[in-house]
Amino acid sequence: MLRALLIWPMLLIGATLPASGRRALPVLHQVAEIEMLVNRAAEVLEERGVGAFAEFRRKGSGWRYGDVYLFVVDMRGIVLFNAAHPDREGRDLLHERDADGKRFHQDFIDTVDRFGSGWVDYMFPKPGQSVPTVKWSYVCAAQVAGAQALIGAGVYVE
């Protein structure tokens, strides 16, 4: 969790993570792009509810391009929406672990609970691939049909 919270200071001053937890970091323009995308999507989601999911899912839109896609998770760990992995929708993934054993959905929820928004790093395969790679996702609080949830998107770092 601490690594997730330190991304901005590290990007600004060029510091690195401790050797035991070293992960590649997204570049500053990617950080700003993803934060703007997710914050805008949270506003749309709160205005239009689940009706926004169809627009969020469309490939080549401003919401889904390259390896960037949105996901929505409720505060119990149930995936409400995942543009690139619709097979995950409706599943309770609170206890899912990445290739390093990290419970990243729990980290998403903890970050939103504690700070309202923030960055989480974990291992996850790019769309269409099966081998996990480093991914940093920005998550922020959102309301979905009157219920507290989070929305996020990330950047794969190689």
Sine and cosine of phi, psi and omega as CSV:
sin_phi,cos_phi,sin_psi,cos_psi,sin_omega,cos_omega
0.00,0.00,-0.64,0.77,-0.01,-1.00
-0.86,0.50,-0.66,0.75,0.02,-1.00
-0.86,0.51,-0.62,0.78,-0.02,-1.00
-0.90,0.44,-0.55,0.84,-0.07,-1.00
-1.00,0.10,-0.29,0.96,-0.08,-1.00
-1.00,-0.05,0.04,1.00,-0.12,-0.99
-0.88,0.48,-0.72,0.70,-0.04,-1.00
-0.89,0.46,-0.78,0.63,0.02,-1.00
-0.86,0.51,-0.61,0.80,0.00,-1.00
-0.92,0.39,-0.64,0.77,0.01,-1.00
-0.92,0.39,-0.61,0.79,-0.07,-1.00
-0.97,0.25,-0.58,0.81,-0.04,-1.00
-0.94,-0.33,-0.04,1.00,0.07,-1.00
0.98,0.21,0.31,0.95,0.02,-1.00
-0.94,0.33,0.24,-0.97,0.03,-1.00
-0.85,-0.52,0.30,-0.95,0.05,-1.00
-0.97,0.26,0.38,-0.93,0.09,-1.00
-0.85,0.53,0.49,-0.87,-0.06,-1.00
-0.81,0.59,-0.58,0.81,-0.04,-1.00
-0.94,0.35,-0.33,0.94,-0.06,-1.00
-0.76,-0.65,0.42,0.91,-0.09,-1.00
-0.90,0.43,0.80,-0.60,0.08,-1.00
-0.71,-0.70,0.60,-0.80,0.10,-0.99
-0.89,0.47,0.51,-0.86,-0.03,-1.00
-0.93,-0.37,0.52,-0.85,0.11,-0.99
-0.93,0.36,0.41,-0.91,0.04,-1.00
-0.98,0.18,0.35,-0.94,-0.15,-0.99
-0.83,0.56,-0.66,0.75,-0.02,-1.00
-0.91,0.41,-0.52,0.86,0.06,-1.00
-0.93,0.36,-0.64,0.77,0.01,-1.00
-0.87,0.50,-0.76,0.65,-0.02,-1.00
-0.90,0.43,-0.65,0.76,-0.01,-1.00
-0.89,0.45,-0.73,0.69,-0.04,-1.00
-0.93,0.37,-0.68,0.73,0.01,-1.00
-0.87,0.49,-0.68,0.73,0.01,-1.00
-0.90,0.44,-0.68,0.73,0.02,-1.00
-0.87,0.50,-0.77,0.64,-0.06,-1.00
-0.92,0.40,-0.69,0.73,0.01,-1.00
-0.89,0.45,-0.65,0.76,0.06,-1.00
-0.91,0.42,-0.68,0.73,0.01,-1.00
-0.89,0.45,-0.60,0.80,0.03,-1.00
-0.88,0.47,-0.65,0.76,0.04,-1.00
-0.90,0.44,-0.71,0.71,0.01,-1.00
-0.90,0.44,-0.68,0.74,0.00,-1.00
-0.88,0.47,-0.66,0.75,0.00,-1.00
-0.94,0.35,-0.52,0.85,0.03,-1.00
-0.97,0.23,-0.69,0.72,-0.16,-0.99
-0.95,-0.31,-0.15,0.99,-0.01,-1.00
0.90,0.43,-0.46,-0.89,-0.07,-1.00
-0.90,0.43,-0.23,0.97,0.09,-1.00
-0.88,0.48,-0.36,0.93,0.02,-1.00
-0.97,0.26,-0.31,0.95,-0.08,-1.00
-0.86,0.52,-0.64,0.77,-0.02,-1.00
-0.87,0.49,-0.68,0.74,0.04,-1.00
-0.92,0.38,-0.67,0.74,0.01,-1.00
-0.89,0.46,-0.49,0.87,-0.09,-1.00
-0.98,0.17,-0.36,0.93,-0.13,-0.99
-0.91,0.41,0.87,-0.49,0.05,-1.00
-0.90,0.45,0.60,-0.80,0.04,-1.00
0.98,0.20,0.06,1.00,0.04,-1.00
-1.00,0.09,0.04,-1.00,0.09,-1.00
-0.93,0.36,-0.19,0.98,-0.02,-1.00
-0.99,-0.13,-0.37,0.93,-0.08,-1.00
-0.57,-0.82,0.92,-0.39,-0.06,-1.00
-0.43,-0.90,0.54,-0.84,-0.05,-1.00
0.80,0.60,-0.79,-0.62,0.05,-1.00
-0.99,-0.11,0.14,0.99,-0.05,-1.00
-1.00,-0.06,0.76,-0.65,0.04,-1.00
-0.43,-0.90,0.39,-0.92,0.00,-1.00
-1.00,-0.04,0.46,-0.89,0.15,-0.99
-0.64,-0.77,0.47,-0.88,0.01,-1.00
-0.75,-0.66,0.74,-0.67,-0.04,-1.00
-0.73,-0.68,0.69,-0.72,0.07,-1.00
-0.98,0.19,0.15,-0.99,-0.13,-0.99
-0.98,0.22,0.09,1.00,0.13,-0.99
-0.97,-0.23,-0.08,1.00,0.02,-1.00
0.99,-0.14,0.19,0.98,0.02,-1.00
-1.00,0.01,0.80,-0.60,-0.01,-1.00
-0.97,0.25,0.88,-0.48,0.02,-1.00
-1.00,0.00,-0.49,0.87,-0.06,-1.00
-0.36,-0.93,0.66,-0.75,0.13,-0.99
-0.50,-0.87,0.95,-0.31,-0.11,-0.99
-0.87,0.49,-0.62,0.79,-0.07,-1.00
-1.00,-0.02,-0.33,0.94,-0.07,-1.00
-0.72,-0.69,0.93,0.37,-0.04,-1.00
-0.88,0.47,-0.33,0.94,0.05,-1.00
-0.91,0.41,-0.28,0.96,0.01,-1.00
-1.00,0.09,-0.29,0.96,-0.07,-1.00
-0.90,0.43,0.68,-0.73,-0.01,-1.00
1.00,0.10,-0.07,1.00,-0.03,-1.00
-1.00,-0.09,0.62,-0.79,0.09,-1.00
-0.99,0.10,0.95,-0.31,-0.06,-1.00
-0.91,-0.42,0.36,0.93,-0.01,-1.00
-0.82,0.58,-0.62,0.79,-0.08,-1.00
-0.99,-0.15,0.09,1.00,0.04,-1.00
-0.89,0.46,0.64,-0.77,0.02,-1.00
-0.89,-0.45,0.56,-0.83,0.06,-1.00
-0.99,0.16,-0.10,-0.99,-0.05,-1.00
-0.89,0.46,-0.37,0.93,0.03,-1.00
-0.99,-0.13,0.07,1.00,0.01,-1.00
1.00,0.04,0.14,0.99,-0.04,-1.00
-0.99,0.14,0.75,-0.67,0.06,-1.00
-1.00,0.07,0.99,0.14,-0.17,-0.99
-0.94,0.33,-0.50,0.86,0.08,-1.00
-0.91,0.42,-0.62,0.78,0.08,-1.00
-0.89,0.46,-0.64,0.77,0.04,-1.00
-0.90,0.43,-0.62,0.79,0.07,-1.00
-0.84,0.54,-0.77,0.63,-0.06,-1.00
-0.90,0.44,-0.71,0.71,0.01,-1.00
-0.87,0.49,-0.66,0.75,0.00,-1.00
-0.89,0.46,-0.72,0.69,0.01,-1.00
-0.93,0.38,-0.66,0.75,0.03,-1.00
-0.86,0.51,-0.71,0.71,-0.11,-0.99
-0.99,0.14,-0.60,0.80,-0.18,-0.98
-0.81,-0.58,-0.16,0.99,-0.04,-1.00
1.00,0.06,-0.49,0.87,0.05,-1.00
-0.24,-0.97,0.26,-0.97,0.05,-1.00
0.29,-0.96,0.01,-1.00,-0.06,-1.00
-0.96,-0.27,0.63,-0.78,0.04,-1.00
-0.75,-0.67,0.72,-0.69,0.07,-1.00
-0.97,-0.26,0.56,-0.83,0.00,-1.00
-0.23,-0.97,0.09,-1.00,0.03,-1.00
-0.98,-0.22,0.79,-0.62,-0.01,-1.00
-0.41,-0.91,0.64,-0.77,0.00,-1.00
-0.94,0.34,0.59,-0.80,0.13,-0.99
-0.90,0.43,0.42,-0.91,0.06,-1.00
-0.81,0.59,0.74,-0.67,0.00,-1.00
0.99,0.11,-0.01,1.00,0.02,-1.00
-0.88,-0.48,0.27,-0.96,0.00,-1.00
-0.90,-0.44,-0.25,0.97,-0.02,-1.00
-1.00,0.02,0.83,-0.55,-0.01,-1.00
-0.92,0.39,0.55,-0.84,0.09,-1.00
-0.70,-0.72,0.23,-0.97,-0.02,-1.00
-0.91,0.41,0.75,-0.66,0.06,-1.00
-0.73,-0.69,0.68,-0.73,0.15,-0.99
-0.93,-0.38,0.80,-0.60,0.03,-1.00
-0.87,-0.50,0.65,-0.76,0.11,-0.99
-0.99,-0.14,0.77,-0.64,0.00,-1.00
-0.81,-0.58,0.56,-0.83,0.08,-1.00
-0.60,-0.80,0.37,-0.93,0.00,-1.00
-0.92,0.40,0.56,-0.83,0.05,-1.00
-0.45,-0.89,0.36,-0.93,0.10,-0.99
-0.96,-0.27,0.74,-0.68,0.06,-1.00
-0.81,-0.58,0.92,-0.39,-0.01,-1.00
0.78,0.62,0.67,0.74,0.05,-1.00
0.99,0.16,-0.02,1.00,0.00,-1.00
-0.95,-0.31,0.57,-0.82,0.02,-1.00
-0.93,0.36,0.72,-0.70,0.02,-1.00
-0.50,-0.87,-0.13,-0.99,0.10,-0.99
-0.69,-0.73,0.47,-0.88,0.07,-1.00
-0.81,-0.58,0.58,-0.82,-0.03,-1.00
-0.45,-0.89,0.20,-0.98,0.12,-0.99
-0.39,-0.92,0.33,-0.95,-0.05,-1.00
-0.57,-0.82,-0.01,-1.00,0.01,-1.00
-0.76,-0.65,0.72,-0.69,0.06,-1.00
-1.00,0.08,0.73,-0.69,-0.04,-1.00
-0.88,-0.48,0.81,-0.59,-0.02,-1.00
-0.92,-0.40,0.00,0.00,0.00,0.00
